[in-house]
Amino acid sequence: MISMKIEHIPTIFSDNNSIDPETDFHYEFIQKMPTYLSFHNHDFFEVVLVTKGKMNHLIKQEIQLLHEGMLLLIRPEDYHYYEKVDENPCNFINLAFSAEIFRSLISYLGENIDIDYFLGPHMPLTTLLTKKHTEFLRERIDKLNTYFNKVEIKAEFRAIMADILTCLLHRQFIDVKKNYPSWMNVFLTNLHKKEYFTKDISQLYKTVHKSRAHISRVFKNNIGKTPTEYLNEIRLNYAARSLIHSNNPVLDIAFESGFENLSHFYHLFKKKYGVPPNKYRKVYQQILIQ
């Protein structure tokens, strides 16, 4: 816990050259720890994406250890600053943007998106991206430097931010509960990513620094299923939707969903849906046509 007097925290304002008034945002690739080494807040939002190394994030009364792939949304009321963990370099991207952009993006994502999902929690939303997704976002943000005018830059930045907010929203869609350990939220999030649920489950266990036995025990206590049972549920859901919304052969869909054994796929599919995959496809495609 951090002891401090909140009334002494300075505020950084967007009209103080912090945000470009023509685009409503500012982005920065940071390779050295910021010189602002004391608590502050601001009247705009920030997104931080760690691309290399690790650092301490002192926020409110807590200390977060941020490392490669971590993505978080910092709200205006979140007073914070950063500290070095060790002598190794820590690179991260800082995206600062106006409250207007934030509101317009929430509206764009749909009327069912509750803005309190982002603003309500005491601590800012955080998620862990894969190395591939982290590099993709880094390259996409870097590409902003190649655009010729600010209209193009502003449009592309909003598209990038829609992707980022969707990453953070994914935790809501998989029913992440507040009383789950933080590592389990990461584990659950990764379970729903195709680069993980289509691979051997041992790859998933490597995404959190816990023993396999501990993960399985905590997961079963909270979810009511083992990680393997939950993984197969995801694979079956993916396969069922692929049968309805594509004309790919059943064999290809089974393999693409993560099943290496076709007879095992047929057995689990019929157990869950009551009919074999081919019949399931025929019935539900007829329903869609009607």
C-alpha positions in Angstrom: 0.0 0.0 0.0 1.1 3.5 -0.8 0.6 6.4 1.7 -0.1 9.9 0.2 -2.3 12.9 0.4 -4.7 12.9 -2.6 -5.3 16.7 -2.6 -1.7 17.3 -3.5 -1.8 15.4 -6.8 -1.3 17.7 -9.8 -3.4 17.3 -13.0 -2.1 17.4 -16.5 -4.5 19.1 -18.9 -5.0 18.3 -22.5 -4.8 22.0 -23.5 -1.2 22.0 -22.2 0.3 20.5 -25.4 -0.5 17.1 -24.1 -3.0 16.2 -26.9 -3.1 17.5 -30.5 -6.3 19.6 -30.8 -6.7 18.6 -34.5 -6.7 14.9 -33.8 -7.8 14.7 -30.1 -5.0 12.3 -29.3 -1.2 11.9 -28.8 1.0 8.8 -29.1 4.5 8.1 -28.0 7.0 5.3 -28.1 8.8 5.3 -24.8 12.2 3.6 -24.4 13.3 5.5 -21.2 11.4 5.8 -18.0 9.3 9.0 -18.0 10.8 12.0 -16.2 7.5 12.6 -14.4 8.3 10.4 -11.4 5.6 11.5 -9.0 1.8 10.9 -8.8 -0.3 12.8 -11.3 -3.6 12.5 -13.1 -5.1 14.1 -16.2 -8.3 15.2 -17.9 -7.9 12.7 -20.7 -7.6 8.9 -21.1 -4.4 6.9 -21.6 -3.7 3.4 -23.0 -0.4 1.8 -22.1 1.0 -1.2 -24.0 4.2 -2.7 -22.7 6.3 -4.0 -25.7 9.5 -5.0 -23.9 10.8 -5.6 -20.4 8.9 -4.8 -17.2 8.2 -1.8 -14.9 6.3 -1.0 -11.7 3.1 1.0 -12.2 2.2 2.9 -9.0 -1.5 3.6 -9.3 -3.8 4.8 -6.5 -2.8 2.8 -3.5 -1.4 -0.2 -5.4 1.7 -1.3 -7.2 1.2 -3.2 -10.5 4.0 -5.1 -12.1 3.7 -4.5 -15.9 5.4 -6.7 -18.4 5.5 -7.4 -22.1 2.1 -7.8 -23.6 0.2 -6.0 -20.8 -2.4 -3.6 -22.0 -4.3 -1.2 -19.7 -6.7 1.7 -19.8 -6.0 4.6 -17.5 -9.0 6.9 -16.7 -8.7 10.6 -15.9 -9.2 10.0 -12.2 -6.5 7.3 -12.0 -3.5 9.0 -10.3 -0.3 7.1 -11.1 3.3 7.1 -12.2 6.0 4.5 -13.2 9.2 3.2 -11.7 12.0 1.0 -12.9 12.1 -2.6 -11.7 15.7 -3.2 -12.7 18.4 -2.0 -15.0 17.0 -3.8 -18.1 15.2 -1.6 -20.6 11.4 -1.3 -20.6 9.7 -0.1 -23.8 6.1 0.8 -23.9 3.6 2.8 -26.0 1.5 5.5 -24.5 -1.7 6.6 -26.2 -3.4 9.7 -24.8 -6.8 10.6 -26.1 -9.7 12.9 -25.3 -12.9 11.9 -23.4 -14.8 12.8 -26.6 -13.0 10.0 -28.6 -13.6 7.6 -25.7 -17.4 8.3 -25.7 -17.6 8.0 -29.5 -15.8 4.7 -29.5 -18.1 3.3 -26.8 -21.1 4.4 -28.9 -19.6 2.8 -32.0 -19.0 -0.6 -30.2 -22.8 -0.9 -29.6 -25.7 0.3 -27.5 -25.4 -2.7 -25.2 -21.9 -1.7 -24.1 -22.1 -0.3 -20.6 -19.6 2.5 -20.1 -19.5 1.7 -16.4 -17.6 -1.5 -17.4 -14.7 0.8 -18.1 -15.2 3.6 -15.6 -16.7 1.7 -12.7 -13.9 -0.5 -11.3 -11.6 0.9 -8.7 -8.6 -0.2 -10.7 -8.2 0.2 -14.5 -9.0 -2.6 -16.8 -5.9 -4.7 -17.7 -5.4 -7.6 -20.2 -2.6 -9.6 -21.5 -2.0 -9.8 -25.3 -0.1 -12.5 -27.1 3.3 -11.6 -28.5 1.9 -11.7 -32.0 -1.0 -9.3 -31.2 1.4 -7.0 -29.3 3.7 -6.8 -32.3 0.7 -6.2 -34.6 -0.5 -3.3 -32.5 3.0 -1.8 -32.2 3.5 -1.9 -36.0 0.0 -0.5 -36.6 0.7 2.4 -34.3 4.1 3.0 -35.8 2.5 3.1 -39.2 0.7 6.3 -38.1 4.0 8.1 -38.8 3.6 7.3 -42.5 0.3 9.1 -43.1 0.3 12.4 -44.9 -2.5 14.3 -43.2 -4.2 14.5 -39.9 -7.6 13.4 -41.2 -6.1 10.0 -42.2 -4.2 9.8 -38.9 -7.3 10.5 -36.8 -9.4 7.9 -38.7 -6.7 5.2 -38.3 -6.2 6.0 -34.6 -9.8 5.5 -33.9 -9.8 2.1 -35.7 -6.8 1.1 -33.5 -8.6 2.2 -30.4 -11.7 0.2 -31.3 -9.4 -2.9 -31.5 -7.9 -2.0 -28.1 -11.2 -1.5 -26.3 -12.5 -4.7 -27.8 -9.5 -6.5 -26.3 -10.5 -5.1 -22.9 -14.2 -5.9 -23.5 -13.4 -9.5 -24.1 -13.0 -10.0 -20.4 -16.7 -9.0 -19.9 -17.9 -11.4 -22.6 -16.3 -14.4 -21.0 -17.8 -13.6 -17.6 -14.7 -12.7 -15.7 -15.7 -12.4 -12.1 -14.2 -10.0 -9.6 -13.2 -12.7 -7.1 -11.1 -14.7 -9.6 -7.3 -14.5 -9.1 -5.7 -12.2 -11.7 -3.8 -15.1 -13.3 -7.1 -17.0 -13.8 -8.5 -14.0 -15.7 -5.5 -14.2 -18.0 -5.9 -18.0 -18.4 -9.6 -17.6 -19.2 -9.0 -14.9 -21.7 -6.4 -17.0 -23.5 -8.7 -20.0 -23.5 -10.9 -18.0 -25.9 -8.1 -17.1 -28.3 -7.9 -19.2 -31.4 -4.1 -19.4 -31.2 -4.5 -21.2 -27.9 -7.8 -23.2 -28.0 -6.7 -24.9 -31.3 -3.4 -26.0 -29.8 -2.5 -28.6 -27.1 -3.6 -27.4 -23.7 -0.1 -27.6 -22.4 0.5 -24.3 -24.3 -2.2 -22.6 -22.2 -0.7 -23.7 -18.9 2.5 -21.9 -19.9 0.7 -18.6 -20.1 0.5 -18.3 -16.3 3.2 -19.0 -13.8 1.3 -21.6 -11.7 1.6 -25.3 -11.4 -0.8 -27.4 -13.6 -2.3 -29.0 -10.5 -3.0 -25.6 -8.9 -4.6 -24.2 -12.1 -6.8 -27.2 -12.5 -8.0 -27.2 -8.9 -8.8 -23.4 -8.8 -10.4 -23.6 -12.2 -12.7 -26.5 -11.2 -13.6 -24.8 -8.0 -14.6 -21.5 -9.8 -16.0 -22.7 -13.1 -17.3 -26.2 -12.2 -15.3 -27.8 -15.1 -11.8 -28.8 -15.6 -9.7 -26.7 -18.0 -9.8 -29.6 -20.6 -13.6 -29.8 -20.3 -13.9 -26.0 -20.7 -11.5 -26.1 -23.7 -13.5 -28.7 -25.5 -16.7 -26.7 -24.9 -15.1 -23.7 -26.7 -13.8 -26.0 -29.5 -17.3 -27.5 -30.0 -19.0 -24.1 -30.0 -16.5 -23.0 -32.7 -17.1 -26.1 -34.7 -20.9 -25.8 -34.5 -20.9 -22.2 -35.7 -18.4 -23.1 -38.5 -20.8 -25.9 -39.7 -23.6 -23.4 -40.0 -21.8 -20.3 -41.3 -19.3 -22.0 -43.8 -19.3 -24.7 -46.4 -15.9 -26.1 -45.3 -15.8 -30.0 -45.0 -16.5 -31.4 -41.5 -13.0 -32.9 -41.4 -11.4 -29.4 -42.0 -13.7 -27.8 -39.4 -12.8 -30.5 -36.8 -9.0 -29.9 -37.3 -9.4 -26.1 -37.4 -11.3 -26.2 -34.1 -8.4 -28.0 -32.4 -9.5 -31.6 -32.6 -6.8 -33.9 -33.8 -8.8 -37.1 -33.5 -11.9 -37.2 -35.7 -13.7 -40.0 -33.9 -13.2 -38.1 -30.6 -14.7 -35.0 -32.2 -17.7 -36.9 -33.5 -18.2 -38.5 -30.1 -18.1 -35.1 -28.2 -20.2 -33.3 -30.8 -23.0 -35.9 -30.7 -22.9 -35.9 -26.9 -23.3 -32.2 -26.7 -25.8 -31.5 -29.6 -27.6 -34.9 -29.9 -26.8 -35.3 -33.6 -23.7 -35.9 -35.8 -22.0 -32.8 -37.3 -23.4 -33.4 -40.8 -27.0 -33.6 -39.6 -26.5 -30.6 -37.3 -25.4 -28.6 -40.3 -28.3 -29.7 -42.5 -30.9 -28.9 -39.9 -29.6 -25.4 -38.9 -28.8 -24.3 -42.4 -32.4 -25.1 -43.4 -33.6 -23.0 -40.5 -31.5 -20.1 -41.6 -32.8 -20.4 -45.2 -36.4 -20.4 -44.0 
